[in-house]
Amino acid sequence: MTIAVVKTDNVSYLYPSSNMGHGQEAAKIEALLDEILNHVRQSGPFQLTDESLFEIYKEHSEANWDGEGARPVTKDAYIEAREFLRLLPCTVPTPEIVPEPTGEIAMEWYKRMDQVFIVSFAGRGMITFAGMFGQIATIHGTESFEDFIPTITLESIRRLFPLQT
């Protein structure tokens, strides 16, 4: 008998984790998961998020896009933001994607005026983040970003949108 276990935190909504198991049964499960995620990637809010990220990059990749001296959004910032989206667990709500006058791309999770979390990408292997969790609690910082989402980032998003059990 074979038992398959999928850890939710590692299931991206755009790309499945690689090397999930060994053997014929694991290969079948991985193929099914890949088929499901391909379908999800091509529909609903996930496709819209990926498309809006590309549109933001295209529409803001030239200097002075805001008429006030904004820096262009770089291809590296776009690629970094896209990778972050691909790594987000499917349990995380889709963010609003916005260009920043610094040339960065930001993702914003908004619950209400005093409950918001923002992650920014400049394409340098680092992310900056800031959040408000009520009138008193705040957080901000910088973390390295390569092939996984820093824990503090996911924890901050989940402070706004806890997992429903």
C-alpha positions as CSV (number, residue, x, y, z in Angstrom):
1,M,0.0,0.0,0.0
2,T,1.3,3.5,-0.9
3,I,0.3,6.6,1.0
4,A,0.6,10.0,-0.7
5,V,1.0,13.1,1.5
6,V,1.1,16.6,0.1
7,K,2.2,19.4,2.4
8,T,0.0,22.4,1.6
9,D,2.7,25.1,2.2
10,N,4.8,23.6,-0.6
11,V,2.0,23.6,-3.2
12,S,2.4,26.6,-5.4
13,Y,-0.6,27.8,-7.3
14,L,1.4,28.2,-10.4
15,Y,4.0,25.4,-10.3
16,P,4.1,22.2,-8.4
17,S,7.0,21.2,-6.2
18,S,9.5,18.9,-7.9
19,N,10.6,15.5,-6.6
20,M,7.5,14.9,-4.5
21,G,8.2,11.1,-4.3
22,H,9.6,8.0,-5.9
23,G,8.0,5.1,-7.7
24,Q,5.2,4.6,-10.1
25,E,2.4,5.7,-7.8
26,A,4.3,9.0,-7.0
27,A,4.8,9.6,-10.7
28,K,1.0,9.2,-11.3
29,I,0.2,11.5,-8.5
30,E,2.7,14.1,-9.7
31,A,1.3,13.9,-13.2
32,L,-2.3,14.4,-11.9
33,L,-1.2,17.4,-9.8
34,D,0.7,18.9,-12.7
35,E,-2.5,18.5,-14.9
36,I,-4.6,20.2,-12.2
37,L,-2.2,23.0,-11.6
38,N,-1.9,23.6,-15.4
39,H,-5.7,24.0,-15.5
40,V,-5.7,26.4,-12.5
41,R,-2.9,28.4,-14.1
42,Q,-4.9,29.0,-17.2
43,S,-8.1,30.1,-15.5
44,G,-9.6,32.4,-12.9
45,P,-7.7,34.8,-10.6
46,F,-4.4,33.0,-11.1
47,Q,-4.2,33.7,-14.8
48,L,-5.4,37.3,-14.3
49,T,-2.7,37.9,-11.7
50,D,0.0,36.6,-14.0
51,E,-1.4,38.6,-16.9
52,S,-1.7,41.8,-14.8
53,L,1.9,41.4,-13.7
54,F,3.0,41.2,-17.3
55,E,0.8,44.2,-18.2
56,I,2.3,46.2,-15.4
57,Y,5.8,45.4,-16.6
58,K,5.0,46.3,-20.2
59,E,3.2,49.5,-19.4
60,H,5.8,50.8,-17.0
61,S,9.1,49.7,-18.5
62,E,10.0,53.1,-19.8
63,A,11.4,56.0,-17.7
64,N,8.9,58.7,-16.5
65,W,5.8,56.4,-17.0
66,D,4.0,58.5,-14.4
67,G,4.9,61.9,-15.8
68,E,6.8,62.7,-12.6
69,G,10.2,61.0,-13.2
70,A,9.4,57.4,-12.3
71,R,12.1,54.9,-13.0
72,P,11.2,52.1,-15.5
73,V,10.2,48.7,-14.1
74,T,13.0,46.3,-15.1
75,K,12.8,42.9,-16.6
76,D,14.6,41.6,-13.5
77,A,11.9,43.0,-11.2
78,Y,9.2,41.4,-13.4
79,I,11.0,38.0,-13.3
80,E,11.5,38.2,-9.6
81,A,7.8,39.1,-9.0
82,R,6.7,36.3,-11.3
83,E,8.8,33.8,-9.4
84,F,7.3,34.9,-6.1
85,L,3.8,34.4,-7.5
86,R,4.8,31.0,-8.7
87,L,6.0,30.0,-5.2
88,L,3.0,31.4,-3.3
89,P,1.0,28.6,-1.7
90,C,-2.5,28.1,-3.0
91,T,-3.8,29.0,0.4
92,V,-2.7,32.6,0.1
93,P,-5.1,35.2,-1.4
94,T,-4.1,36.7,-4.7
95,P,-2.4,40.1,-4.3
96,E,-3.0,43.4,-6.1
97,I,0.0,44.1,-8.3
98,V,1.2,47.7,-8.6
99,P,4.2,49.5,-10.1
100,E,6.2,51.8,-7.9
101,P,7.9,55.0,-9.0
102,T,11.3,53.5,-7.8
103,G,11.0,51.0,-10.7
104,E,10.0,48.2,-8.4
105,I,6.9,46.0,-8.6
106,A,4.8,45.6,-5.5
107,M,2.3,43.1,-4.4
108,E,-0.3,44.2,-1.9
109,W,-2.6,42.3,0.4
110,Y,-5.3,44.6,1.7
111,K,-7.9,43.8,4.4
112,R,-8.7,47.3,5.5
113,M,-7.0,50.6,6.0
114,D,-5.0,49.5,9.0
115,Q,-4.4,45.9,7.9
116,V,-2.2,45.7,4.8
117,F,1.0,43.9,3.8
118,I,3.2,44.9,0.8
119,V,6.2,43.1,-0.8
120,S,8.4,44.9,-3.3
121,F,10.7,43.4,-6.0
122,A,13.6,45.3,-7.6
123,G,15.2,42.3,-9.3
124,R,18.3,42.2,-7.1
125,G,17.6,38.9,-5.2
126,M,16.2,40.8,-2.3
127,I,12.6,41.7,-1.3
128,T,11.5,44.5,0.9
129,F,8.3,44.3,2.8
130,A,6.1,46.4,5.2
131,G,2.9,45.7,6.9
132,M,0.3,47.1,9.3
133,F,-1.7,44.7,11.5
134,G,-4.0,47.1,13.3
135,Q,-3.3,50.5,14.8
136,I,-0.2,49.5,16.7
137,A,1.5,46.5,15.2
138,T,3.7,47.0,12.2
139,I,6.6,45.2,10.5
140,H,9.1,46.1,7.8
141,G,12.3,44.7,6.5
142,T,14.4,43.2,3.8
143,E,15.0,39.5,3.0
144,S,17.0,37.5,0.5
145,F,14.8,36.0,-2.2
146,E,16.0,33.2,-4.4
147,D,14.1,29.9,-4.7
148,F,11.8,30.1,-1.7
149,I,9.5,32.7,0.0
150,P,10.9,33.9,3.3
151,T,8.9,32.6,6.2
152,I,8.3,36.1,7.7
153,T,6.6,37.1,4.4
154,L,4.1,34.2,4.5
155,E,3.5,34.6,8.2
156,S,2.7,38.3,7.7
157,I,0.2,37.5,4.9
158,R,-1.4,34.9,7.2
159,R,-1.7,37.5,10.0
160,L,-4.1,39.3,7.7
161,F,-5.7,36.1,6.2
162,P,-5.4,33.2,8.6
163,L,-5.9,29.7,7.1
164,Q,-9.5,28.5,7.6
165,T,-9.7,25.0,9.1
